Amino acid sequence: MPELPEVQTVVTELNRKLSGKKIVEVSVRLPKIVALGPGTLPPKRRAQVHKVIKFIKLLKGQKIKSVTRRAKIIIIDFYGPLSLLVHLKMTGQFIYFRKSQLQKRVRILNKPTAPLLSLPTKYTHVIFTFTDGAKLFFNDTRQFGYLKLVSDAELPHVRELQEFGPEPLARAFSSQVFENILKRRPNMPIKQLLVDQSLIAGIGNIYSDEISFRAKVRPARRVKTLNEKERHAVFAAIPFILKKGIAAKGSSVGDFVRTDGSWGTMGKYHYVYMRAGQPCKICGTMIRSMKFGARTSSFCPKCQK
């Protein structure tokens, strides 16, 4: 699943490419991918209006103001009183092509043997066309992602946006804020605390492993066993690793691609994630893995205590 660095990469690129553009056409090829917030429909007509028709009607003619994010949710803000919330979930992708690039072929599955495909493919579920002929494709092989159109009045109250903890790259995310989070979950393994979106926003399996390695703390260590130096090491590792991931344009270890169809390069800088059975880049000890429910975590038994 794309995490904060991957989502931030998409947001930065889309904000640069889409700001000021006007939508002239919307094609929805898989209805379940799109949704409407209550504020986008008159109450008396809500049940009678087909959501896809209304989704398209509301978006046509809209001019994009900016693209931002909250945690892993992309927020496309329009000059009109609407915002589009997009969650990539496991395999969602945004790919943008200028009119001159529409014949370009991309590898949307991150496998060396995956074929180069022209867009749209069978995995393309929504297409936005702009006045200059450029197109934005939303692909999702597993179909868990969504695009939800909400009114600006509704936006501050949207449930999905209320479920997240603080942003780990915000100035307000201080050492004291982090200490307060630790105090709330003394018996939780540090790995689980880092990936709990209600405690800290945007960190998932990839970056929690790399943060733990950077801090020299095993992912299974319970919060209450960490001394002051270790707690500070984890806190310092969070922005360091996330910023490193953003600089590398994300980790394309799954199906994540940038908005031009290229892959992020953070994977080559991983010290432990998905490296079980390989030697540690620091000490040479074999990287091990362990299960946390449905998650697998990797660590170095020598470097991490």
N, C-alpha and C positions, 0 to 999 in steps of 0.2 A: 504494500500500500504506500502511495506517495506520502511522505512526511513533510514537516515544515520546510526544509530546504528545497524539496521538489516543488511544493506548492508555491513557495516564494519565487522560484525560478519561473514558473508559468505566469504568475501574477506580474512580475517585472516585465517579462517579454510581451504579454498581452497588453499591459498598460501602455507600453511604447507603441505597439502596432495598432491598437484599436481606438485609443483616445481620439475623439472628434469624428469618428466614422459613424455613418448612418446605415441602419439595417433596411434593406429594401425587400428581402425575401427570407423566409424561414421554412425549412423543410424538416418535419418530424417523421422519422421512419420507424420509430419504436415508441408508441404512446406512453408506455409505463415509465419511460425515462424522464418525462416532464411532469410538473405539478404546478398547481396554482395555490397561492395563499388566499385565505378568506377575503382579504382586503382588495383583491384584484377583481372580484365579481360582485355585482349588486346582490344583496341577500336574497331577494325574491326570485332571482333568476339563476341562482347558483346551481341548483340541481338540474336545470333544463339545458344549460349551455355545455356543449361538449368541450372538455378541457383543452384538447389539441387545437380546435378551431379558435378558441378564445386566446390561448397561448400565442398562436401565430398572429392573430389580429392585434393583440396588445403590443407585440414586439415590432411589428412592421412600422417603419418610420421613426423608431426610437434612435436617438443619437447618444453614443457612449461618452460618458463624462470621465470615468476612471475605472480602474480595476484594482481592487485591494483584496485583503483576506482577513479572516478571523480564524485562528488555528489552521485547520486543514480545509476550510470552506472558502472558496473563491467568491468574491462579491463584485459583480459587474453593475456599476451604478450608471443610470441614465439621466439625461437632463430632464426628462419627464419624471413624474412621481413614482418611479418603479425601480426595483433592483432585482437582479437575477443571481440567485444563490446556486453555486455549483459545487458538488462534492464528487471528487474523482473516485472515492472509495478504493477498490483494489486495483482496477485496471483502466480507469478513465484517462482519456488523453484529449488535449486540445491541439490541433494542428492548423496553422494559418498559412495560406498561400496567397500571394498576390496573383492578379489575373494572369501574368506572364509565367507563373509557376504551376498552373493547374495541371499540367501534364507530368509534373514531377512524380517520381515513384519513391515510396518510403518503406522502411521495414518497421511496421508497427508492433511486431512481436519481437522481443529482445532475445533472439536466438540467431547465431551465425548462419544457420541453415534456413531461417525464415525467408520467404520470398519478398522481393520488392513489389509493392502494390501501388496502383494508382488509386486516388481517393475520388469518390467514396468507395468503401469496401462493404462487405456484409456486416462489419463491426461498426460502421458509421451510423449513428442513430439520430443526430441532429446536425443540420447544415445552416449556417448563417451566411447570407450574401450581402455585400455592401455596395454602395453606389459606384465605387470604382472597379467593381467586378471581382474584388478579392473575396475569398471564402474562408470561413472558420468551421472546421469539422470537429465534432465531438464523437470520439470513438470509445467503445467500451466492450471488450471481449466477454467479460463475465456479467455485464449488465447490472452491476450493483450501484453505479453512480446515478446522480440525478441532477436535473436543472429545475429549480423552483422559482417561479416569478412571484414577487411579493410587492406590496405597496410600501412606499417610504414610511407611511404612518405605522405600518405593521412591523417594519424592520427591527426596531429596538426590542420588540416583544417576541420575536421568532424563537421558538423553543430550541432549535438547533444551535443558535448562537449564545444561548444562556447556559449551556451545559459545560462550557470550558473553563479551565483554570486560567491563571495569568499567562500572558505571552512571555516566553523565556528570553526574548531578545529586546523586550521593552525596558526603558530606563527604570520603570517602576519595579522591575523584577530584581529586588535587592537581596543581599545575603540574609537580611532579617525576614523578608517575605519567604525565602526558601527555608529558613529555620522554622518558621511557623508551620509550613507545610509538613516538614519532617516530624514536628511535634504532634501533628494530627494523626499520623500513621506510624507509631513507633514499632509495631510488630510486622510491618509490611517489608518484604524484600525490596531493596533499592531498585531493582529492575522493574518491579510492578509499580512502584511509586512513579518512576520516570515515564511510564507509558500510560498512566491513568490520566485521561484527558480532563477529568474534573479537577485534577490537582495542578497539572502543568499542561499547557496547550501545545500540540504539534509534534511531540516526540513519540516515536514508535519503536519497532523492533530493531531497526538498523542503528539508529543514533543512540538508543539506550545502551546497546552493546559497546559502541565506540566511546561513549561518555564514561561508562564503567571502566573500560580499559585505560582511558586517559587518566582517570582518577586513581587507578591501581586498586580498585575495589571489586571484589567478585559480585556478580549480579544477584546471587542468592543471599548476600549479607542482609540481615534485618537492620532496619534504620537505627534501632536502639543500640546496636553493637558498634556503630560508627563513632569514632572519637572526633574531636573538634577539627583536627587536621584533615581527616578523611571527609568529613562533611564539607569543609571548605573546598577540598579538591574536587568533589562532585559538582559543587556550585560553579567553580571556575571552569570546569570541563564543559558544562552545558553550552554557554555561548561560543566557546572556542570551537567545539565540534560542529555546531549548527552553522556557524559562519564559514567554516571550512567547507561544509557541504554546499552552501549557497555559492561560494566562490567557484566550486567545481561543477556548478549547474546540476547538482543532484546526483543520486545514485540510480543508475539504470540497471539494477540487478533483477528487477521484475519486468513489467511492461511500461515503465515510465519513459517517456520521450519528451524532449523540449518542443516548443511550438513550431519549430521548423522540421521536426521529425528526427533530429539528431539525438544522440544519447548523452546523458550526463557522465562525468568522469570520476565522480567520488569513489566509485567501486575500487579503483586501483589504489586508493589510499586507505582502504579498510585494514585495520589491524586484526580484528577478530570476526566480524560479521560474515557468516557463511564460509568461514575458513577452518572449520573443525577438521582435524586430521592433518592439517598443514602446519609447518613450523612457525612459531612466533617470529615476527620480523625483528623483535628486540633481543630475545634470549635464545631462540631456537627450540624451545619446548613445544611439544605438539599442542595445538589449540584443541580444547575440549568443548563439548556442547551439553546442555542440560535442558529439561523441559520445564516450562512454567504454564501449566494448563495446555492450551493449544499453541502456545508460543515456544520456540526454541531459542535459547540464548547461548552464545559462544563466549569463551573466556580463556585466558592464559593462566594455568594453575601456578605458574612461578611468578609472573609479573603482578598478578592480582591476588590480594590477600583477603 
